[in-house]
Amino acid sequence: MKVSIIVPVYNSSNHLRDCLDSLINQSLDEIEIIVVDDFSKDDSFQIMAEYKNRYPEKIKLIKNEKNMGQGAARNRGIELASGDYIGFLDSDDYVNSSMYETMYNAAKSNNNPEVIITGLIFTKNSSYLENGFNSLRRDEGKLYSILSNPEIILD
């Protein structure tokens, strides 16, 4: 497995299908999707179970018996991860279909860095929204060293 993608889920039924569809349709085949239901009160778990039944080779499903919070849910996913790299995606987000392949190839061609981050673009109806997030960078394709630029961890 090249990449394990961990998705903590809590009451996300309105956006969860978009999220999971974007992961199922990744161009990188060697991924596993680990969804962790953090004791949702809506029908999020039923949606996750539906996807697990449709894509059993791609999806692992964990159900917390109580709400533990996003960090604990991510940690539970890490315990099951078998990929060379671990990715995180919030359950109300979705990604470009080639994102994980692009990131994996970038890692392999750049000495296997420990952290890779992407830019953030807000979309609605396929158009970009500018929301004044001045601290976000759009430095596509640049490499930064955490050792020589420790301040980027704080961004």
C-alpha positions in Angstrom: 0.0 0.0 0.0 1.4 3.4 -1.0 -0.9 5.8 0.9 -3.3 5.3 3.8 -5.9 8.1 3.9 -7.6 8.6 7.3 -10.9 10.3 7.5 -12.3 11.1 11.0 -16.1 11.4 10.7 -18.6 13.1 13.1 -22.1 14.0 11.9 -20.9 14.7 8.3 -23.7 13.0 6.3 -24.3 16.1 4.2 -20.8 16.1 2.8 -19.6 12.5 3.3 -20.5 11.1 -0.1 -18.5 13.8 -1.9 -15.5 13.2 0.3 -15.6 9.4 -0.2 -16.3 9.6 -3.9 -13.2 11.9 -4.3 -11.1 9.2 -2.5 -12.5 6.2 -4.3 -11.8 7.9 -7.6 -8.1 8.6 -7.0 -5.8 7.9 -9.9 -3.4 6.2 -7.4 -4.7 2.7 -7.1 -2.6 1.6 -4.1 -4.5 3.5 -1.4 -6.5 2.5 1.5 -9.2 4.7 3.0 -9.7 4.4 6.7 -12.9 6.0 7.9 -13.4 6.4 11.6 -16.9 7.2 12.8 -16.5 9.2 16.0 -20.0 8.2 17.4 -22.0 10.2 14.9 -25.6 10.9 15.7 -26.7 11.3 12.1 -26.6 8.7 9.3 -22.8 9.1 8.7 -22.1 5.5 9.9 -24.7 4.1 7.5 -23.1 6.0 4.6 -19.6 4.7 5.6 -21.0 1.1 5.8 -22.5 1.4 2.4 -19.2 2.5 0.9 -17.3 -0.2 2.8 -19.7 -2.8 1.3 -19.3 -1.4 -2.2 -15.5 -1.0 -2.0 -14.3 -3.6 0.5 -10.8 -3.7 -1.0 -10.3 0.0 -0.5 -12.2 1.0 2.7 -11.6 0.1 6.3 -14.2 1.1 8.8 -13.9 1.9 12.5 -16.7 2.8 14.8 -15.9 4.5 18.1 -18.2 3.5 21.0 -18.1 7.1 22.3 -17.1 10.5 20.9 -13.4 10.8 21.4 -12.6 13.9 19.2 -10.9 14.3 15.9 -7.3 13.7 17.2 -8.2 10.4 18.9 -10.2 9.3 15.8 -7.1 10.0 13.6 -4.9 8.1 16.0 -7.2 5.1 15.8 -6.9 5.3 12.0 -3.1 5.4 12.3 -3.2 2.2 14.2 -4.7 0.4 11.1 -2.7 2.2 8.5 -0.4 0.1 6.3 0.7 2.7 3.7 4.1 4.0 3.1 2.6 7.5 3.7 -0.4 8.6 5.7 -2.8 11.3 4.5 -5.6 13.0 6.4 -8.8 14.4 5.0 -11.7 16.0 6.9 -15.0 14.4 6.1 -16.5 17.6 4.8 -13.7 18.1 2.2 -13.0 16.5 -1.1 -9.9 16.4 -3.2 -8.7 16.4 -6.8 -8.7 12.9 -8.4 -4.9 13.0 -8.8 -3.9 14.6 -5.5 -2.5 11.6 -3.8 -0.7 10.3 -6.9 0.9 13.7 -7.3 1.9 13.9 -3.7 3.3 10.3 -3.7 5.3 11.0 -6.8 6.6 14.2 -5.3 7.7 12.4 -2.2 9.5 9.7 -4.2 11.3 12.2 -6.3 12.4 14.4 -3.4 14.1 12.1 -0.9 11.0 10.9 0.8 10.2 13.9 3.0 8.3 13.3 6.2 5.7 16.0 5.6 4.0 17.1 2.4 1.2 19.7 2.4 -1.1 21.0 -0.3 -2.6 24.3 -1.0 -6.1 25.1 -0.1 -8.7 26.2 -2.6 -12.3 26.9 -1.7 -14.7 25.9 -4.5 -18.4 26.2 -5.1 -20.0 25.2 -8.4 -16.5 24.7 -9.9 -15.5 28.4 -9.4 -12.9 29.7 -7.0 -13.8 31.8 -4.0 -11.4 34.3 -2.6 -12.0 34.5 1.1 -9.1 36.7 2.2 -6.9 33.9 3.6 -3.7 35.9 3.3 -1.7 33.4 5.4 -2.3 30.6 2.9 0.4 30.1 0.4 0.0 29.2 -3.3 3.7 28.2 -3.7 3.0 25.2 -6.0 6.0 23.1 -6.6 8.3 24.6 -4.1 10.3 22.6 -1.5 10.9 23.9 2.0 13.1 22.4 4.7 11.6 22.3 8.1 15.1 22.6 9.6 16.0 25.8 7.8 12.4 27.2 7.7 10.8 26.1 11.0 8.2 28.9 10.9 6.3 27.1 8.0 5.1 24.5 10.5 3.1 27.3 12.2 1.3 28.4 9.0 
